[in-house]
Amino acid sequence: MTRPCRDTLENISAYLDGELDARACEAIEQHSRTCPGCAAFVDGLRQTVGLCRQAANTELPEAVRQRASAAIRQLLDD
Ligand SMILES: [Zn+2]
């Protein structure tokens, strides 16, 4: 199985914590277009947290944000 890059995981984690702006999020999406591991991960995330577009404008439900953060932490800890 192809894993997402560590950089991507850390960036998305920061994004979920509200520490990354929409432009940085664009960079994540662009990278995922050329990286199969990140593409699969970002795709799955997009469905749950509405990565970039939605999340930039609306508050994520806390439960959703925490679930996504936990999933990312797990991958980072591996
Ligand atoms: Zn990648």
N, CA, C, O and the ligand as a Tripos MOL2 file, in Angstrom:
@<TRIPOS>MOLECULE
protein
  313   311    79     0     0
PROTEIN
NO_CHARGES

@<TRIPOS>ATOM
      1 N           0.8440   -1.1970    0.0000 N.3       1 MET1
      2 CA          0.0000    0.0000    0.0000 C.3       1 MET1
      3 C           0.8810    1.2500    0.0000 C.2       1 MET1
      4 O           1.8690    1.3370    0.7290 O.2       1 MET1
      5 N           0.5020    2.1950   -0.8230 N.am      2 THR2
      6 CA          1.2530    3.4370   -0.8800 C.3       2 THR2
      7 C           0.8230    4.3690    0.2440 C.2       2 THR2
      8 O          -0.3670    4.6140    0.4430 O.2       2 THR2
      9 N           1.7780    4.8690    0.9560 N.am      3 ARG3
     10 CA          1.4530    5.7540    2.0800 C.3       3 ARG3
     11 C           1.6040    7.2160    1.6690 C.2       3 ARG3
     12 O           2.4000    7.5550    0.7940 O.2       3 ARG3
     13 N           0.8210    8.0740    2.3220 N.am      4 PRO4
     14 CA          1.0080    9.4960    2.0690 C.3       4 PRO4
     15 C           2.3390    9.9740    2.6380 C.2       4 PRO4
     16 O           2.8560    9.3920    3.5920 O.2       4 PRO4
     17 N           2.8900   11.0320    2.0550 N.am      5 CYS5
     18 CA          4.1530   11.5820    2.5360 C.3       5 CYS5
     19 C           3.9910   12.1860    3.9240 C.2       5 CYS5
     20 O           2.9320   12.7000    4.2830 O.2       5 CYS5
     21 N           5.0470   12.1100    4.6730 N.am      6 ARG6
     22 CA          5.0490   12.6720    6.0190 C.3       6 ARG6
     23 C           4.7500   14.1840    5.9820 C.2       6 ARG6
     24 O           3.9880   14.6940    6.8040 O.2       6 ARG6
     25 N           5.3460   14.8710    5.0430 N.am      7 ASP7
     26 CA          5.1050   16.3160    4.9090 C.3       7 ASP7
     27 C           3.6290   16.6120    4.7390 C.2       7 ASP7
     28 O           3.0830   17.5220    5.3630 O.2       7 ASP7
     29 N           2.9920   15.8240    3.8800 N.am      8 THR8
     30 CA          1.5660   16.0290    3.6290 C.3       8 THR8
     31 C           0.7570   15.8040    4.8940 C.2       8 THR8
     32 O          -0.1440   16.5790    5.2130 O.2       8 THR8
     33 N           1.0830   14.7400    5.6120 N.am      9 LEU9
     34 CA          0.3630   14.4460    6.8530 C.3       9 LEU9
     35 C           0.5110   15.5920    7.8420 C.2       9 LEU9
     36 O          -0.4580   16.0010    8.4830 O.2       9 LEU9
     37 N           1.7170   16.1030    7.9600 N.am     10 GLU10
     38 CA          1.9480   17.1850    8.9170 C.3      10 GLU10
     39 C           1.2330   18.4540    8.4910 C.2      10 GLU10
     40 O           0.6940   19.1800    9.3260 O.2      10 GLU10
     41 N           1.2290   18.7220    7.1950 N.am     11 ASN11
     42 CA          0.5360   19.9090    6.6980 C.3      11 ASN11
     43 C          -0.9750   19.8130    6.8870 C.2      11 ASN11
     44 O          -1.6250   20.7780    7.2900 O.2      11 ASN11
     45 N          -1.5140   18.6480    6.5950 N.am     12 ILE12
     46 CA         -2.9570   18.4820    6.7550 C.3      12 ILE12
     47 C          -3.3330   18.5650    8.2350 C.2      12 ILE12
     48 O          -4.3630   19.1330    8.6000 O.2      12 ILE12
     49 N          -2.4920   17.9980    9.0620 N.am     13 SER13
     50 CA         -2.7280   18.0750   10.4960 C.3      13 SER13
     51 C          -2.7670   19.5400   10.9520 C.2      13 SER13
     52 O          -3.6400   19.9320   11.7260 O.2      13 SER13
     53 N          -1.8250   20.3320   10.4700 N.am     14 ALA14
     54 CA         -1.7960   21.7590   10.7990 C.3      14 ALA14
     55 C          -3.0260   22.4480   10.2320 C.2      14 ALA14
     56 O          -3.6020   23.3350   10.8630 O.2      14 ALA14
     57 N          -3.4180   22.0350    9.0500 N.am     15 TYR15
     58 CA         -4.5910   22.6250    8.4250 C.3      15 TYR15
     59 C          -5.8410   22.3740    9.2640 C.2      15 TYR15
     60 O          -6.6600   23.2730    9.4540 O.2      15 TYR15
     61 N          -5.9810   21.1590    9.7580 N.am     16 LEU16
     62 CA         -7.1410   20.8170   10.5790 C.3      16 LEU16
     63 C          -7.1340   21.5870   11.8870 C.2      16 LEU16
     64 O          -8.1870   21.8560   12.4640 O.2      16 LEU16
     65 N          -5.9520   21.9390   12.3480 N.am     17 ASP17
     66 CA         -5.8460   22.7160   13.5770 C.3      17 ASP17
     67 C          -6.0050   24.2100   13.3110 C.2      17 ASP17
     68 O          -5.8890   25.0330   14.2190 O.2      17 ASP17
     69 N          -6.2740   24.5430   12.0530 N.am     18 GLY18
     70 CA         -6.4780   25.9430   11.7200 C.3      18 GLY18
     71 C          -5.1930   26.7310   11.6010 C.2      18 GLY18
     72 O          -5.2070   27.9590   11.6830 O.2      18 GLY18
     73 N          -4.0690   26.0320   11.4070 N.am     19 GLU19
     74 CA         -2.7890   26.7140   11.3670 C.3      19 GLU19
     75 C          -2.2490   26.8910    9.9510 C.2      19 GLU19
     76 O          -1.1250   27.3510    9.7490 O.2      19 GLU19
     77 N          -3.0710   26.5180    8.9820 N.am     20 LEU20
     78 CA         -2.6060   26.5840    7.6090 C.3      20 LEU20
     79 C          -3.6630   27.3050    6.7820 C.2      20 LEU20
     80 O          -4.8550   27.0380    6.9410 O.2      20 LEU20
     81 N          -3.2530   28.2040    5.9090 N.am     21 ASP21
     82 CA         -4.2580   28.9350    5.1400 C.3      21 ASP21
     83 C          -4.6300   28.1920    3.8570 C.2      21 ASP21
     84 O          -4.0610   27.1480    3.5390 O.2      21 ASP21
     85 N          -5.5830   28.7450    3.1410 N.am     22 ALA22
     86 CA         -6.1150   28.0730    1.9570 C.3      22 ALA22
     87 C          -5.0430   27.8810    0.8910 C.2      22 ALA22
     88 O          -5.0900   26.9170    0.1260 O.2      22 ALA22
     89 N          -4.0850   28.7900    0.8390 N.am     23 ARG23
     90 CA         -3.0400   28.6690   -0.1750 C.3      23 ARG23
     91 C          -2.1330   27.4770    0.1020 C.2      23 ARG23
     92 O          -1.7470   26.7530   -0.8150 O.2      23 ARG23
     93 N          -1.8050   27.2850    1.3450 N.am     24 ALA24
     94 CA         -1.0020   26.1280    1.7250 C.3      24 ALA24
     95 C          -1.7710   24.8540    1.4240 C.2      24 ALA24
     96 O          -1.1920   23.8340    1.0510 O.2      24 ALA24
     97 N          -3.0720   24.9290    1.5890 N.am     25 CYS25
     98 CA         -3.9090   23.7720    1.3070 C.3      25 CYS25
     99 C          -3.9000   23.4630   -0.1890 C.2      25 CYS25
    100 O          -3.9080   22.2970   -0.5850 O.2      25 CYS25
    101 N          -3.8830   24.4780   -0.9960 N.am     26 GLU26
    102 CA         -3.7710   24.2970   -2.4480 C.3      26 GLU26
    103 C          -2.5020   23.5130   -2.7820 C.2      26 GLU26
    104 O          -2.5090   22.6330   -3.6440 O.2      26 GLU26
    105 N          -1.4340   23.8410   -2.0980 N.am     27 ALA27
    106 CA         -0.1590   23.1550   -2.3260 C.3      27 ALA27
    107 C          -0.2870   21.6710   -2.0170 C.2      27 ALA27
    108 O           0.2860   20.8320   -2.7120 O.2      27 ALA27
    109 N          -1.0320   21.3540   -0.9810 N.am     28 ILE28
    110 CA         -1.2610   19.9500   -0.6430 C.3      28 ILE28
    111 C          -2.0070   19.2700   -1.7890 C.2      28 ILE28
    112 O          -1.6460   18.1740   -2.2160 O.2      28 ILE28
    113 N          -3.0320   19.9250   -2.2720 N.am     29 GLU29
    114 CA         -3.8240   19.3340   -3.3520 C.3      29 GLU29
    115 C          -2.9900   19.1630   -4.6190 C.2      29 GLU29
    116 O          -3.0920   18.1530   -5.3150 O.2      29 GLU29
    117 N          -2.1790   20.1480   -4.8990 N.am     30 GLN30
    118 CA         -1.3490   20.0630   -6.0990 C.3      30 GLN30
    119 C          -0.3610   18.9100   -5.9970 C.2      30 GLN30
    120 O          -0.1680   18.1590   -6.9530 O.2      30 GLN30
    121 N           0.2590   18.7770   -4.8410 N.am     31 HIS31
    122 CA          1.1890   17.6840   -4.6400 C.3      31 HIS31
    123 C           0.4750   16.3450   -4.8140 C.2      31 HIS31
    124 O           1.0320   15.4100   -5.3890 O.2      31 HIS31
    125 N          -0.7450   16.2580   -4.3200 N.am     32 SER32
    126 CA         -1.4580   14.9830   -4.3600 C.3      32 SER32
    127 C          -1.8030   14.5700   -5.7890 C.2      32 SER32
    128 O          -2.1120   13.4060   -6.0450 O.2      32 SER32
    129 N          -1.7480   15.5150   -6.7080 N.am     33 ARG33
    130 CA         -2.0150   15.1630   -8.1080 C.3      33 ARG33
    131 C          -0.8850   14.3350   -8.7130 C.2      33 ARG33
    132 O          -1.0960   13.5980   -9.6750 O.2      33 ARG33
    133 N           0.2990   14.4580   -8.1520 N.am     34 THR34
    134 CA          1.4370   13.7300   -8.7070 C.3      34 THR34
    135 C           1.9410   12.6420   -7.7720 C.2      34 THR34
    136 O           2.9220   11.9640   -8.0780 O.2      34 THR34
    137 N           1.2820   12.4730   -6.6450 N.am     35 CYS35
    138 CA          1.7550   11.5090   -5.6490 C.3      35 CYS35
    139 C           0.6110   10.5660   -5.2870 C.2      35 CYS35
    140 O          -0.3200   10.9720   -4.5930 O.2      35 CYS35
    141 N           0.6640    9.3170   -5.7430 N.am     36 PRO36
    142 CA         -0.4360    8.3710   -5.5410 C.3      36 PRO36
    143 C          -0.7830    8.1560   -4.0740 C.2      36 PRO36
    144 O          -1.9590    8.0600   -3.7240 O.2      36 PRO36
    145 N           0.2130    8.0790   -3.2240 N.am     37 GLY37
    146 CA         -0.0480    7.8610   -1.8020 C.3      37 GLY37
    147 C          -0.8350    8.9990   -1.1980 C.2      37 GLY37
    148 O          -1.7930    8.7790   -0.4570 O.2      37 GLY37
    149 N          -0.4350   10.2140   -1.5120 N.am     38 CYS38
    150 CA         -1.1310   11.3790   -0.9870 C.3      38 CYS38
    151 C          -2.4900   11.5420   -1.6490 C.2      38 CYS38
    152 O          -3.4430   11.9810   -1.0050 O.2      38 CYS38
    153 N          -2.5920   11.1930   -2.9250 N.am     39 ALA39
    154 CA         -3.8550   11.3310   -3.6380 C.3      39 ALA39
    155 C          -4.9400   10.5050   -2.9670 C.2      39 ALA39
    156 O          -6.0520   10.9860   -2.7460 O.2      39 ALA39
    157 N          -4.6120    9.2560   -2.6440 N.am     40 ALA40
    158 CA         -5.5930    8.3790   -2.0090 C.3      40 ALA40
    159 C          -5.9990    8.9370   -0.6510 C.2      40 ALA40
    160 O          -7.1730    8.9170   -0.2820 O.2      40 ALA40
    161 N          -5.0180    9.4300    0.0780 N.am     41 PHE41
    162 CA         -5.2930    9.9460    1.4140 C.3      41 PHE41
    163 C          -6.1190   11.2300    1.3640 C.2      41 PHE41
    164 O          -7.0910   11.3810    2.1050 O.2      41 PHE41
    165 N          -5.7310   12.1390    0.4990 N.am     42 VAL42
    166 CA         -6.4310   13.4170    0.3720 C.3      42 VAL42
    167 C          -7.8560   13.1990   -0.1320 C.2      42 VAL42
    168 O          -8.7840   13.8860    0.2950 O.2      42 VAL42
    169 N          -8.0220   12.2430   -1.0390 N.am     43 ASP43
    170 CA         -9.3580   11.9250   -1.5340 C.3      43 ASP43
    171 C         -10.2770   11.4820   -0.4070 C.2      43 ASP43
    172 O         -11.4140   11.9410   -0.3000 O.2      43 ASP43
    173 N          -9.7730   10.5870    0.4300 N.am     44 GLY44
    174 CA        -10.5690   10.1040    1.5400 C.3      44 GLY44
    175 C         -10.8930   11.2260    2.5110 C.2      44 GLY44
    176 O         -11.9950   11.2940    3.0550 O.2      44 GLY44
    177 N          -9.9330   12.0950    2.7190 N.am     45 LEU45
    178 CA        -10.1040   13.1960    3.6580 C.3      45 LEU45
    179 C         -11.0920   14.2200    3.1240 C.2      45 LEU45
    180 O         -11.8710   14.8130    3.8700 O.2      45 LEU45
    181 N         -11.0400   14.4080    1.8310 N.am     46 ARG46
    182 CA        -11.9180   15.4040    1.2240 C.3      46 ARG46
    183 C         -13.3820   15.0740    1.4890 C.2      46 ARG46
    184 O         -14.2150   15.9590    1.6880 O.2      46 ARG46
    185 N         -13.6710   13.7650    1.4870 N.am     47 GLN47
    186 CA        -15.0500   13.3580    1.7180 C.3      47 GLN47
    187 C         -15.4970   13.5900    3.1520 C.2      47 GLN47
    188 O         -16.6730   13.8520    3.4060 O.2      47 GLN47
    189 N         -14.5690   13.4940    4.0820 N.am     48 THR48
    190 CA        -14.9750   13.6580    5.4770 C.3      48 THR48
    191 C         -14.8770   15.1080    5.9460 C.2      48 THR48
    192 O         -15.7700   15.5950    6.6380 O.2      48 THR48
    193 N         -13.8180   15.7890    5.5810 N.am     49 VAL49
    194 CA        -13.6420   17.1440    6.1130 C.3      49 VAL49
    195 C         -13.7550   18.2220    5.0450 C.2      49 VAL49
    196 O         -13.6080   19.4050    5.3490 O.2      49 VAL49
    197 N         -14.0150   17.8330    3.7980 N.am     50 GLY50
    198 CA        -14.1420   18.8410    2.7510 C.3      50 GLY50
    199 C         -12.8810   19.6650    2.6330 C.2      50 GLY50
    200 O         -12.9170   20.8950    2.6380 O.2      50 GLY50
    201 N         -11.7710   18.9710    2.5280 N.am     51 LEU51
    202 CA        -10.4650   19.6240    2.5150 C.3      51 LEU51
    203 C         -10.4320   20.8490    1.5940 C.2      51 LEU51
    204 O         -10.9680   20.8260    0.4860 O.2      51 LEU51
    205 N          -9.8200   21.8730    2.0580 N.am     52 CYS52
    206 CA         -9.6330   23.1380    1.3310 C.3      52 CYS52
    207 C         -10.9080   23.9440    1.1830 C.2      52 CYS52
    208 O         -11.2100   24.7840    2.0310 O.2      52 CYS52
    209 N         -11.6480   23.7080    0.1390 N.am     53 ARG53
    210 CA        -12.7790   24.5880   -0.1450 C.3      53 ARG53
    211 C         -13.6760   24.8100    1.0560 C.2      53 ARG53
    212 O         -13.7950   25.9220    1.5710 O.2      53 ARG53
    213 N         -14.2960   23.7430    1.4850 N.am     54 GLN54
    214 CA        -15.2400   23.8390    2.5770 C.3      54 GLN54
    215 C         -14.6010   24.2840    3.8780 C.2      54 GLN54
    216 O         -15.0790   25.1960    4.5520 O.2      54 GLN54
    217 N         -13.5130   23.6190    4.2100 N.am     55 ALA55
    218 CA        -12.9210   23.8570    5.5220 C.3      55 ALA55
    219 C         -12.3960   25.2800    5.6560 C.2      55 ALA55
    220 O         -12.3140   25.8100    6.7630 O.2      55 ALA55
    221 N         -12.0460   25.8920    4.5520 N.am     56 ALA56
    222 CA        -11.5190   27.2420    4.6140 C.3      56 ALA56
    223 C         -12.5990   28.2400    4.9990 C.2      56 ALA56
    224 O         -12.3050   29.2880    5.5740 O.2      56 ALA56
    225 N         -13.8390   27.9190    4.6860 N.am     57 ASN57
    226 CA        -14.9200   28.8780    4.9030 C.3      57 ASN57
    227 C         -15.8420   28.5370    6.0580 C.2      57 ASN57
    228 O         -16.5180   29.4110    6.6010 O.2      57 ASN57
    229 N         -15.8680   27.2820    6.4300 N.am     58 THR58
    230 CA        -16.7980   26.8940    7.4830 C.3      58 THR58
    231 C         -16.0640   26.1920    8.6130 C.2      58 THR58
    232 O         -15.0170   25.5780    8.4110 O.2      58 THR58
    233 N         -16.6250   26.2950    9.7850 N.am     59 GLU59
    234 CA        -16.0970   25.5770   10.9180 C.3      59 GLU59
    235 C         -16.3560   24.0920   10.7400 C.2      59 GLU59
    236 O         -17.4670   23.6800   10.4040 O.2      59 GLU59
    237 N         -15.3380   23.3020   10.9640 N.am     60 LEU60
    238 CA        -15.5490   21.8610   10.9440 C.3      60 LEU60
    239 C         -16.1940   21.4480   12.2540 C.2      60 LEU60
    240 O         -15.8540   21.9710   13.3150 O.2      60 LEU60
    241 N         -17.1210   20.5100   12.1770 N.am     61 PRO61
    242 CA        -17.6220   19.9450   13.4410 C.3      61 PRO61
    243 C         -16.4550   19.3620   14.2150 C.2      61 PRO61
    244 O         -15.5990   18.6860   13.6450 O.2      61 PRO61
    245 N         -16.4210   19.6190   15.4950 N.am     62 GLU62
    246 CA        -15.2820   19.1910   16.3110 C.3      62 GLU62
    247 C         -15.0440   17.6850   16.2150 C.2      62 GLU62
    248 O         -13.8980   17.2410   16.1520 O.2      62 GLU62
    249 N         -16.1160   16.9040   16.2050 N.am     63 ALA63
    250 CA        -15.9660   15.4440   16.1540 C.3      63 ALA63
    251 C         -15.2840   15.0110   14.8640 C.2      63 ALA63
    252 O         -14.4430   14.1120   14.8680 O.2      63 ALA63
    253 N         -15.6500   15.6550   13.7620 N.am     64 VAL64
    254 CA        -15.0630   15.3140   12.4650 C.3      64 VAL64
    255 C         -13.5910   15.6810   12.4590 C.2      64 VAL64
    256 O         -12.7440   14.9090   12.0090 O.2      64 VAL64
    257 N         -13.2970   16.8740   12.9650 N.am     65 ARG65
    258 CA        -11.9190   17.3400   12.9840 C.3      65 ARG65
    259 C         -11.0400   16.4100   13.8250 C.2      65 ARG65
    260 O          -9.9210   16.0650   13.4470 O.2      65 ARG65
    261 N         -11.5840   16.0210   14.9720 N.am     66 GLN66
    262 CA        -10.7960   15.1610   15.8620 C.3      66 GLN66
    263 C         -10.5640   13.7880   15.2650 C.2      66 GLN66
    264 O          -9.4950   13.1980   15.4230 O.2      66 GLN66
    265 N         -11.5810   13.2830   14.5760 N.am     67 ARG67
    266 CA        -11.4290   11.9630   13.9600 C.3      67 ARG67
    267 C         -10.3330   12.0060   12.8950 C.2      67 ARG67
    268 O          -9.4940   11.1070   12.8240 O.2      67 ARG67
    269 N         -10.3440   13.0400   12.0790 N.am     68 ALA68
    270 CA         -9.3400   13.1750   11.0310 C.3      68 ALA68
    271 C          -7.9560   13.3680   11.6390 C.2      68 ALA68
    272 O          -6.9770   12.7820   11.1750 O.2      68 ALA68
    273 N          -7.8810   14.1960   12.6820 N.am     69 SER69
    274 CA         -6.5930   14.4300   13.3450 C.3      69 SER69
    275 C          -6.0340   13.1430   13.9260 C.2      69 SER69
    276 O          -4.8360   12.8760   13.8330 O.2      69 SER69
    277 N          -6.9070   12.3520   14.5240 N.am     70 ALA70
    278 CA         -6.4650   11.0990   15.1280 C.3      70 ALA70
    279 C          -5.9220   10.1420   14.0710 C.2      70 ALA70
    280 O          -4.9150    9.4670   14.2850 O.2      70 ALA70
    281 N          -6.6050   10.0940   12.9250 N.am     71 ALA71
    282 CA         -6.1650    9.2170   11.8440 C.3      71 ALA71
    283 C          -4.7840    9.6290   11.3460 C.2      71 ALA71
    284 O          -3.9400    8.7830   11.0520 O.2      71 ALA71
    285 N          -4.5680   10.9360   11.2560 N.am     72 ILE72
    286 CA         -3.2810   11.4400   10.7890 C.3      72 ILE72
    287 C          -2.1920   11.1510   11.8140 C.2      72 ILE72
    288 O          -1.0900   10.7370   11.4560 O.2      72 ILE72
    289 N          -2.5010   11.3680   13.0820 N.am     73 ARG73
    290 CA         -1.5060   11.1040   14.1200 C.3      73 ARG73
    291 C          -1.0800    9.6500   14.1100 C.2      73 ARG73
    292 O           0.0900    9.3240   14.3140 O.2      73 ARG73
    293 N          -2.0580    8.7750   13.8670 N.am     74 GLN74
    294 CA         -1.7560    7.3530   13.8430 C.3      74 GLN74
    295 C          -0.7530    7.0320   12.7270 C.2      74 GLN74
    296 O           0.1860    6.2620   12.9280 O.2      74 GLN74
    297 N          -0.9650    7.6280   11.5570 N.am     75 LEU75
    298 CA         -0.0630    7.4020   10.4420 C.3      75 LEU75
    299 C           1.3250    7.9820   10.7340 C.2      75 LEU75
    300 O           2.3430    7.3980   10.3630 O.2      75 LEU75
    301 N           1.3490    9.1320   11.3990 N.am     76 LEU76
    302 CA          2.6280    9.7660   11.7180 C.3      76 LEU76
    303 C           3.4120    8.9630   12.7500 C.2      76 LEU76
    304 O           4.6430    8.9540   12.7430 O.2      76 LEU76
    305 N           2.6890    8.2960   13.6300 N.am     77 ASP77
    306 CA          3.3400    7.5410   14.7060 C.3      77 ASP77
    307 C           3.8730    6.1970   14.2650 C.2      77 ASP77
    308 O           4.7110    5.6080   14.9470 O.2      77 ASP77
    309 N           3.4040    5.7050   13.1440 N.am     78 ASP78
    310 CA          3.8020    4.3860   12.6540 C.3      78 ASP78
    311 C           5.2980    4.2480   12.5130 C.2      78 ASP78
    312 O           5.7850    3.1920   12.1100 O.2      78 ASP78
    313 ZN          3.0640   12.7030   -1.3830 Zn       79 ZN79
@<TRIPOS>BOND
     1     1     2 1
     2     2     3 1
     3     3     4 2
     4     3     5 am
     5     5     6 1
     6     6     7 1
     7     7     8 2
     8     7     9 am
     9     9    10 1
    10    10    11 1
    11    11    12 2
    12    11    13 am
    13    13    14 1
    14    14    15 1
    15    15    16 2
    16    15    17 am
    17    17    18 1
    18    18    19 1
    19    19    20 2
    20    19    21 am
    21    21    22 1
    22    22    23 1
    23    23    24 2
    24    23    25 am
    25    25    26 1
    26    26    27 1
    27    27    28 2
    28    27    29 am
    29    29    30 1
    30    30    31 1
    31    31    32 2
    32    31    33 am
    33    33    34 1
    34    34    35 1
    35    35    36 2
    36    35    37 am
    37    37    38 1
    38    38    39 1
    39    39    40 2
    40    39    41 am
    41    41    42 1
    42    42    43 1
    43    43    44 2
    44    43    45 am
    45    45    46 1
    46    46    47 1
    47    47    48 2
    48    47    49 am
    49    49    50 1
    50    50    51 1
    51    51    52 2
    52    51    53 am
    53    53    54 1
    54    54    55 1
    55    55    56 2
    56    55    57 am
    57    57    58 1
    58    58    59 1
    59    59    60 2
    60    59    61 am
    61    61    62 1
    62    62    63 1
    63    63    64 2
    64    63    65 am
    65    65    66 1
    66    66    67 1
    67    67    68 2
    68    67    69 am
    69    69    70 1
    70    70    71 1
    71    71    72 2
    72    71    73 am
    73    73    74 1
    74    74    75 1
    75    75    76 2
    76    75    77 am
    77    77    78 1
    78    78    79 1
    79    79    80 2
    80    79    81 am
    81    81    82 1
    82    82    83 1
    83    83    84 2
    84    83    85 am
    85    85    86 1
    86    86    87 1
    87    87    88 2
    88    87    89 am
    89    89    90 1
    90    90    91 1
    91    91    92 2
    92    91    93 am
    93    93    94 1
    94    94    95 1
    95    95    96 2
    96    95    97 am
    97    97    98 1
    98    98    99 1
    99    99   100 2
   100    99   101 am
   101   101   102 1
   102   102   103 1
   103   103   104 2
   104   103   105 am
   105   105   106 1
   106   106   107 1
   107   107   108 2
   108   107   109 am
   109   109   110 1
   110   110   111 1
   111   111   112 2
   112   111   113 am
   113   113   114 1
   114   114   115 1
   115   115   116 2
   116   115   117 am
   117   117   118 1
   118   118   119 1
   119   119   120 2
   120   119   121 am
   121   121   122 1
   122   122   123 1
   123   123   124 2
   124   123   125 am
   125   125   126 1
   126   126   127 1
   127   127   128 2
   128   127   129 am
   129   129   130 1
   130   130   131 1
   131   131   132 2
   132   131   133 am
   133   133   134 1
   134   134   135 1
   135   135   136 2
   136   135   137 am
   137   137   138 1
   138   138   139 1
   139   139   140 2
   140   139   141 am
   141   141   142 1
   142   142   143 1
   143   143   144 2
   144   143   145 am
   145   145   146 1
   146   146   147 1
   147   147   148 2
   148   147   149 am
   149   149   150 1
   150   150   151 1
   151   151   152 2
   152   151   153 am
   153   153   154 1
   154   154   155 1
   155   155   156 2
   156   155   157 am
   157   157   158 1
   158   158   159 1
   159   159   160 2
   160   159   161 am
   161   161   162 1
   162   162   163 1
   163   163   164 2
   164   163   165 am
   165   165   166 1
   166   166   167 1
   167   167   168 2
   168   167   169 am
   169   169   170 1
   170   170   171 1
   171   171   172 2
   172   171   173 am
   173   173   174 1
   174   174   175 1
   175   175   176 2
   176   175   177 am
   177   177   178 1
   178   178   179 1
   179   179   180 2
   180   179   181 am
   181   181   182 1
   182   182   183 1
   183   183   184 2
   184   183   185 am
   185   185   186 1
   186   186   187 1
   187   187   188 2
   188   187   189 am
   189   189   190 1
   190   190   191 1
   191   191   192 2
   192   191   193 am
   193   193   194 1
   194   194   195 1
   195   195   196 2
   196   195   197 am
   197   197   198 1
   198   198   199 1
   199   199   200 2
   200   199   201 am
   201   201   202 1
   202   202   203 1
   203   203   204 2
   204   203   205 am
   205   205   206 1
   206   206   207 1
   207   207   208 2
   208   207   209 am
   209   209   210 1
   210   210   211 1
   211   211   212 2
   212   211   213 am
   213   213   214 1
   214   214   215 1
   215   215   216 2
   216   215   217 am
   217   217   218 1
   218   218   219 1
   219   219   220 2
   220   219   221 am
   221   221   222 1
   222   222   223 1
   223   223   224 2
   224   223   225 am
   225   225   226 1
   226   226   227 1
   227   227   228 2
   228   227   229 am
   229   229   230 1
   230   230   231 1
   231   231   232 2
   232   231   233 am
   233   233   234 1
   234   234   235 1
   235   235   236 2
   236   235   237 am
   237   237   238 1
   238   238   239 1
   239   239   240 2
   240   239   241 am
   241   241   242 1
   242   242   243 1
   243   243   244 2
   244   243   245 am
   245   245   246 1
   246   246   247 1
   247   247   248 2
   248   247   249 am
   249   249   250 1
   250   250   251 1
   251   251   252 2
   252   251   253 am
   253   253   254 1
   254   254   255 1
   255   255   256 2
   256   255   257 am
   257   257   258 1
   258   258   259 1
   259   259   260 2
   260   259   261 am
   261   261   262 1
   262   262   263 1
   263   263   264 2
   264   263   265 am
   265   265   266 1
   266   266   267 1
   267   267   268 2
   268   267   269 am
   269   269   270 1
   270   270   271 1
   271   271   272 2
   272   271   273 am
   273   273   274 1
   274   274   275 1
   275   275   276 2
   276   275   277 am
   277   277   278 1
   278   278   279 1
   279   279   280 2
   280   279   281 am
   281   281   282 1
   282   282   283 1
   283   283   284 2
   284   283   285 am
   285   285   286 1
   286   286   287 1
   287   287   288 2
   288   287   289 am
   289   289   290 1
   290   290   291 1
   291   291   292 2
   292   291   293 am
   293   293   294 1
   294   294   295 1
   295   295   296 2
   296   295   297 am
   297   297   298 1
   298   298   299 1
   299   299   300 2
   300   299   301 am
   301   301   302 1
   302   302   303 1
   303   303   304 2
   304   303   305 am
   305   305   306 1
   306   306   307 1
   307   307   308 2
   308   307   309 am
   309   309   310 1
   310   310   311 1
   311   311   312 2
@<TRIPOS>SUBSTRUCTURE
     1 MET1         2 RESIDUE 1 A MET
     2 THR2         6 RESIDUE 1 A THR
     3 ARG3        10 RESIDUE 1 A ARG
     4 PRO4        14 RESIDUE 1 A PRO
     5 CYS5        18 RESIDUE 1 A CYS
     6 ARG6        22 RESIDUE 1 A ARG
     7 ASP7        26 RESIDUE 1 A ASP
     8 THR8        30 RESIDUE 1 A THR
     9 LEU9        34 RESIDUE 1 A LEU
    10 GLU10       38 RESIDUE 1 A GLU
    11 ASN11       42 RESIDUE 1 A ASN
    12 ILE12       46 RESIDUE 1 A ILE
    13 SER13       50 RESIDUE 1 A SER
    14 ALA14       54 RESIDUE 1 A ALA
    15 TYR15       58 RESIDUE 1 A TYR
    16 LEU16       62 RESIDUE 1 A LEU
    17 ASP17       66 RESIDUE 1 A ASP
    18 GLY18       70 RESIDUE 1 A GLY
    19 GLU19       74 RESIDUE 1 A GLU
    20 LEU20       78 RESIDUE 1 A LEU
    21 ASP21       82 RESIDUE 1 A ASP
    22 ALA22       86 RESIDUE 1 A ALA
    23 ARG23       90 RESIDUE 1 A ARG
    24 ALA24       94 RESIDUE 1 A ALA
    25 CYS25       98 RESIDUE 1 A CYS
    26 GLU26      102 RESIDUE 1 A GLU
    27 ALA27      106 RESIDUE 1 A ALA
    28 ILE28      110 RESIDUE 1 A ILE
    29 GLU29      114 RESIDUE 1 A GLU
    30 GLN30      118 RESIDUE 1 A GLN
    31 HIS31      122 RESIDUE 1 A HIS
    32 SER32      126 RESIDUE 1 A SER
    33 ARG33      130 RESIDUE 1 A ARG
    34 THR34      134 RESIDUE 1 A THR
    35 CYS35      138 RESIDUE 1 A CYS
    36 PRO36      142 RESIDUE 1 A PRO
    37 GLY37      146 RESIDUE 1 A GLY
    38 CYS38      150 RESIDUE 1 A CYS
    39 ALA39      154 RESIDUE 1 A ALA
    40 ALA40      158 RESIDUE 1 A ALA
    41 PHE41      162 RESIDUE 1 A PHE
    42 VAL42      166 RESIDUE 1 A VAL
    43 ASP43      170 RESIDUE 1 A ASP
    44 GLY44      174 RESIDUE 1 A GLY
    45 LEU45      178 RESIDUE 1 A LEU
    46 ARG46      182 RESIDUE 1 A ARG
    47 GLN47      186 RESIDUE 1 A GLN
    48 THR48      190 RESIDUE 1 A THR
    49 VAL49      194 RESIDUE 1 A VAL
    50 GLY50      198 RESIDUE 1 A GLY
    51 LEU51      202 RESIDUE 1 A LEU
    52 CYS52      206 RESIDUE 1 A CYS
    53 ARG53      210 RESIDUE 1 A ARG
    54 GLN54      214 RESIDUE 1 A GLN
    55 ALA55      218 RESIDUE 1 A ALA
    56 ALA56      222 RESIDUE 1 A ALA
    57 ASN57      226 RESIDUE 1 A ASN
    58 THR58      230 RESIDUE 1 A THR
    59 GLU59      234 RESIDUE 1 A GLU
    60 LEU60      238 RESIDUE 1 A LEU
    61 PRO61      242 RESIDUE 1 A PRO
    62 GLU62      246 RESIDUE 1 A GLU
    63 ALA63      250 RESIDUE 1 A ALA
    64 VAL64      254 RESIDUE 1 A VAL
    65 ARG65      258 RESIDUE 1 A ARG
    66 GLN66      262 RESIDUE 1 A GLN
    67 ARG67      266 RESIDUE 1 A ARG
    68 ALA68      270 RESIDUE 1 A ALA
    69 SER69      274 RESIDUE 1 A SER
    70 ALA70      278 RESIDUE 1 A ALA
    71 ALA71      282 RESIDUE 1 A ALA
    72 ILE72      286 RESIDUE 1 A ILE
    73 ARG73      290 RESIDUE 1 A ARG
    74 GLN74      294 RESIDUE 1 A GLN
    75 LEU75      298 RESIDUE 1 A LEU
    76 LEU76      302 RESIDUE 1 A LEU
    77 ASP77      306 RESIDUE 1 A ASP
    78 ASP78      310 RESIDUE 1 A ASP
    79 ZN79       313 GROUP 0 **** ****
